[in-house]
Amino acid sequence: MRFVSIRQKASLSMLAISVVAFFMIGIGWQSMRVSEATLSEFESETLPEISTSLTLAEGVAQLAAIAPYTAGSGRPFQLQTESERIHRRIVELRGVADSLMDSEFQVDIDKRLDDLQATLEELVALVREELYLREDGLAQQFRIRQLLPSTNRVDISNQQGLTWLLQLLEAPSLLPERIANTLKLSQQGADVTRITQDLLRAHQRLNDIQERKNYLLIAIRAKSEQLSQQVSDFVGGLQKKVSRQRQDVSSFVATGQNWIIGISLFLLLGLARLYWYSQRMTKDLGVVTNNMEQLSLGKVDSKRALIRRNDEIGTLADTFDVFRQDALRRIEVTAELSEQKHLLETIFDNMNDGLSVFSAKGQLVAWNLGYQKLFDLSDDDLHIGMPINEVQNLINRGEHKNLNLENQQVHMDEVNQSRHLKVQSFERHFDSGKIIEFRSKPMPEGGFVTLYTDLTERKSVESQLRQAQKMEMLGQLTGGVAHDFNNLLAAIMGNLQMLSDSQPQSADQARYIDRALVVAEKSSNLVQRLLAFSRRQQLFPVSIAVDDLIEGMLDLVEYSVGSHIQVDRELQCPNVFSLIDPSQLENALLNLALNSASAMPDGGRLAFSTKTCTLPDSDTPAIRIRVEDSGEGISEDVIGRIFEPFFTTKPVGKGSGLGLSMIYGFVKQSGGEIKVTSEPGKWTRVCLFLPQQLQPVAIADQTIEPQVARIRLLEQSLVWLVEDDEEVCRVMREQLEKMGLIVQTFDCAETVLMALQKAILPEAIVSDVNLSGTMNGVALAHHIKEQEHAFQGDILLMSGLPKDELEQKYHLKSNDLFISKPFTIKELEKIFQISQ
């Protein structure tokens, strides 16, 4: 009979049982994994999507509810408040929409939000226009009351009065025009006619605005309902998806349960058979009992038992050796754990951030060296088991305030209670300028751990970035206002100049006109200051020695600031040159000197100094010009706004608020930087950093006389004027006609090109750059020159924008004839040389 080893039988049984067990474990593990994956997907995708969608629907409904209040705004400040409120809502809704994970739904929502935002912005614009019209109506009331004593009395019959009352009920929008026609107000004199026409136009516009507002409110409500319905449909789709997932998981779990039941039965049968085999092996185990006992006592240095058998007893001896090797491995693992503990302690002690651990009872458990350095604590100040109140007394030294992420005051008693339950985060702002962030997180076994980070440097960089973005935005705004203001000044100054040349004039009239011209000239200078701040003014840079320029203007500075102020100098750049506009630099330094003088009414010290350096945050060689005074200084709240246009701390009428704005724009446009520091009550220091010119050229070689346009025409020559601004067009036409020219006007470039094909050709063309059509004035001039037209005359371009910007944006060429707005009739006469 062939020997069959019990070990082989037991092994086969164990293998079968193990395979079945692992298979059952696999099924269970797969079931749990699928369930966990489904739950994770539901928590990470479906739940946030549903919450975000509902939040979006609620926000849209709130936005629609705000619209009627905006439409009913009766005051500008109320409209401004509602407009800002709408803008904030739109920004919040866009933030909510951006968090959606469904990109297609998110894009659709963004489009609908864009449409809704455009409708709301149109509604705000209409309400603003309505308020302006009503304010104009108040002015018209004042004018009507002034005219009442001087106008003729008109009798109105009872029948006429009843007719008007009936029309007021039936067609109130038509009643003002019918009253004006019945009373023939247009024939009552120039003032009455003008007031009547203005009031009728305003009344008609108010009716149009009201109808448009009603339409927009209905449109807003409809768009809100559509968007809410779309969100509801989206949420419904998500709910269906959740339902399908639930059914799939339930089906999978049921199948797994059936498999587990069947496998369990098979496993029980295998265990019963294994038990029968184990009873037969029991009597042979005594041989290795002693070695197993030695192993259980921890004697891992024992040698392997020399048992040579081909049955289960031999396998048991091999198992003893496995156990011994496992014991040796445990020793090695213990050593590795000890090394890892040492590594973690090293990292803990050498972290840049501070770290502390408190127990559930509020007692100090652990801390690192970064924690001590951050709060200037010595080794003797802290000990394990120290209560949190004593620890906080140590780290609370120095004036400070605790602020959360919303910049609200935080109370430490509330924070200490919440730290054990949820994550807490706030910042501690010390009066010395130091900022430390506290981030606490509860531990599973109780207590909490807190990480302390020094944010002082990062907050400073963020503040500088916000200030730079703010100044850039203000520069773009003021540049656009300056351009539009130049167009207005062109019309005002032109009318005033023609009125000044008209005869006869009384002495009072001439004086009033001269005053108005002076104010217009000041307005023109104000525009140049705005252009200087927005870095769009025209500069004439030359290579100059900065020390020589400062030395040459110190006499003027001493005279301007007064004898009660001592002016010192420390000029250390005798042979250093910079490519800048010297007149603008002189104006900037003189402006700084006058500001310093106003800060030292009782006298003091004003110092100018120069030094070579590099531009801040750059390796570019530069010259630092420092202007320092011993005046009153600038407070921390004010120093962040000193470069804003029209911001001033001087009394009303004592300053325009554009001095430092102009200096800021000039320095930035010249490629430099400006820094202002101050200590209130002691001193103020302004540093201008201007780039060096490493290879200066002779100043005489840089002086270029500006080229003045010359157009020679005969008297009664035909000139085409292209201008889309009606007021400016009317003034320029009268000025050119006064010079003896025949003027034909156009409002866009397209009509000029059509007229060149069929009309009588002019001797010259005068065109604005910004026109109402698709083609600008520069493109019109270049098109005419490039095409083969019979017209061969000169084309004069004009604009309120700086010439540098026209060259960059509109491709103005150096040989194009150009004149800047606003200009005087004398400047026109220099360009147009009329001969008989």
Residue, then its C-alpha position, 0 to 999 in steps of 0.5 A: m500500500r502506497f504511503v499517503s502523507i497526512r501532511q499532503k491531505a491536510s495541505l490540500s484541505m487547507l488549500a481548498i479552504s484558503v482559496v474558498a476563504f479568500f474568494m469569500i473575502g474578495i467578494g466581501w471586499q469588492s462589495m464594500r469597495v463598490s459601496e464605498a466608491t458609490l457613497s464617495e461619488f455621491e458625497s463628492e459630486t452629487l450632494p455638492e452639485i445639488s447644494t450648489s444648484l439650490t443655492l444658485a436658484e435661491g440667489v437668482a430669485q433674490l436677484a429678481a426680487i432686488a430689481p423692483y427696488t432698483a427700478g423704484s430708486g428715488r435718489p442717486f445714493q439709493l440707486q448706487t446702493e442698489s447697483e452695488r448690491i446687484h453687482r455683489r449678488i452677480v459676483e456671488l452667483r458667478g462664484v457659485a456657478d464656477s463651483l459646478m462640476d457639470s461643465e455644460f450646465q455651468v456654461d449654460i448658467d454663465k450665459r444666462l447670468d450674462d444675459l440677466q446681468a446685462t438686463l440689470e445693468e440696462l435697468v440701472a442705467l435707465v433709472r440713473e438717466e431718469l434721476y438725471l432728467r428729474e433733477d433737470g426738471l427741478a432746474q426747469q421749475f426754477r427757470i419757470r418761476q423766474l419767467l412767471p412775473s414777466t409772461n402774459r396771463v392766459d385765460i382758460s375756459n372751463q370747457q378747456g380745463l375739463t377737456w385737459l382733465l379728461q385727457l389726463l385720465e385717458a392719455p396722460s403721455l400726450l397731455p403736455e404736448r396738447i397743452a403746449n399747442t393749445l396755449k401756443l407756448s412755442q410762440q411766447g418768446a425764446d425762453v418760454t419756447r426753449i423751456t417748453q421744448d426741453l420739458l416736452r423732450a424730457h417728458q417723452r423720454l421719461n415715458d419711454i424710460q418707464e415703458r422700458k423699465n416695465y419691460l425690463l422688470i418683466a424680462i428679469r422675472a421671466k429670465s429668473e424663472q427660466l433659470s430657476q426651472q433649469v436648475s430644478d431640472f438639473v437637480g431632478g436629473l441628479q436625483k434620478k442618478v442617485s436612485r439608479q446608483r442605489q438600485d445598482v448597489s442593492s443588486f450587487v450586495a444581494t448577489g454577494q450575499n448569496w455567494i457568501i452563504g454558499i461559500s460558508l457552507f462549503l467552508l464548514l464542510g472543509l473544516a469538519r474534514l480538517y478536524w478529523y485529520s488533526q485528531r490523527m496528528t495530535k499524538d505526533l506533536g510531542v516531539v517538537t513540543n519542547n522547541m515550541e515552548q522555548l520559542s514561546l518564552g522568547k528564546v529566538d537564538s535556539k537552533r532549528a530542530l533536526i527532524r527529518r520526516n516526510d509528514e506533518i511533523g517535519t512541516l511543524a519543525d519547519t514552522f518553528d524556524v519560520f517563527r524564529q525568523d519572525a521574531l528576528r524581524r520584529i527586533e529589526v522593525t523595532a529598531e526601524l521604528s526607533e529611527q523613524k521616531h528620531l526623524l519625526e522629533t528632528i522635523f518637529d524641532n526644526m520646523n519654521d512654523g510654531l507648533s503646540v499640542f494641548s490635551a483634552k483638559g487644556q494642558l500643554v503636552a508638546w511644543n517645538l522650538g519654532y513656537q518659542k522663537l515665534f513668541d520670544l519664549s525661553d526654555d524656562d517659560l514652558h513646561i509639560g502640563m502647563p494650563i492653557n490660560e498661563v500659556q496664552n498669558l505668555i504669548n499675548r504680550g504686546e498690544h494686538k487684536n485677533l481677526n478671523l478671515e472675514n476681518q472680524q474680532v475673535h474672542m479667545d474664550e470662544v476659540n478655546q472652547s471650539r478648538h476641541l470640536k472643530v477646526q479654528s483659524f484666525e490671525r493675530h495682528f500686533d501693533s508692531g506690524k507682526i502678523i501670526e496665523f493660528r490654525s487649530k485642529p482637534m485630535p481624535e483622542g481629545g485635545f487639539v494641535t495648533l500650527y503658528t505661521d508668521l504672515t508678516e512678509r506675505k501680508s506686506v506683499e499682498s498689500q503692495l499688490r492690491q495698491a498697485q492694482k488700485m492705482e492701475m485702475l484709477g489711471q485707466l479711469t482718469g485717462g478716459v475722463a481726460h480724453d472726453f474732457n478735451n472734447l468738451l473743452a474744444a467746444i467751450m474754448g472755441n465758442l468763448q474765443m468766437l464770442s471774444d472776437s464778436q462785436p460790440q461788447s460791453a466792458d462787463q461782457a469782455r471781462y466775463i469772457d476773459r474770466a471764462l477763457v482763463v477757467a477753460e485754460k485752467s481746465s486744460n491744465l487739469v486735463q494734462r495733470l490727469l493724463a500725467f497720472s494715467r501715464r498718457q501725457q506726452l513727454f519730451p525726454v532728454s538726457i540730463a544730469v540729475d544733480d545739475l538740474i536739482e542744483g539749478m532749481l534750488d534757488l527757486v525752491e528756497y524762494s518758494v518755501g520761504s526763509h523759515i525753512q532750511v533747504d539742505r542738499e547732498l548730491q552724490c551723482p555728479n556724472v550720472f544721467s537719466l533720459i527723462d522730461p526735465s520740465q516734468l521732473e522740475n515740476a515734480l520736485l517743486n511740487l514735493a517742496l511745496n507739500s513739505a513747506s505746507a507741512m512745516p508752517d512753523g519752519g523746519r528742514l527740507a533736504f534733497s539728496t541723490k544716490t545711485c542704486t537699482l530700481p526696487d525689485s529689479d537689477t536695473p541701474a537707477i538714481r534715487i532722488r530723496v526729498e525729506d522734511s521734518g514736518e508733521g508726517i503722514s498717518e498710516d490711514v492717509i499714506g495709502r491714498i496719497f496718489e489717488p486723483f483729487f484726494t487731499t487733506k488740505p481744506v476746501g479750495k487749498g488744493s486740487g489733490l492732483g499734485l502727487s497723482m501727477i508725480y506718480g504718473f510721470v515717474k511711472q511713465s518714465g520707467g521709474e518707481i516712487k516710494v513714500t514713508s513717514e513717521p507721524g509727527k517727525w518726518t516724511r520721506v519721498c524717494l523717486f527712483l529713475p532709470q540711469q542712462l548708461q550712455p548719455v548723448a549730448i543735450a544739444d543733439q536731442t533738441i528737436e523743434p516740433q513740426v508745425a502743420r502748414i496748409r496753404l489755401l485760397e480764400q473761399s476754398l472748400v474744406w471738409l470737416v469730419e466730426d461726430d460731436e455736434e457741438v465741436c463740429r458746430v464750433m469748428r465750422e464757424q471758426l473755419e468759416k470765419m477764416g474765409l473758408i467754405v465748410q462742408t461737414f460729415d459725421c463719419a468716414e464712410t460718408v466721406l468716402m462716398a462723397l469723394q466718388k460723386a461730390i465736388l472735391p475739397e481743397a483740404i480735409v479736417s477729421d477727428v480721430n475717434l468717429s462714430g462709424t467703423m473707420n477712424g480718422v487715421a484710417l480714413a486719411h491713410h485710405i485716401k492717400e493710398q487710393e487713387h483719388a482725384f483729391q490731392g489736398d492735405i488732411l489734418l487730424m485732431s484728437g483729445l488723446p495724446k499723440d503717443e497713444l494715437e501712434q500705438k493704438y491708431h497707427l498715426k504716422s510721423n508725417d501725418l498732419f495733427i493738432s491736439k484738442p483743445f486748440t485755439i483759433k489762433e493755432l488754427e490760423k497758424i496752420f491754415q494760411i489763407s491768401q486772396 
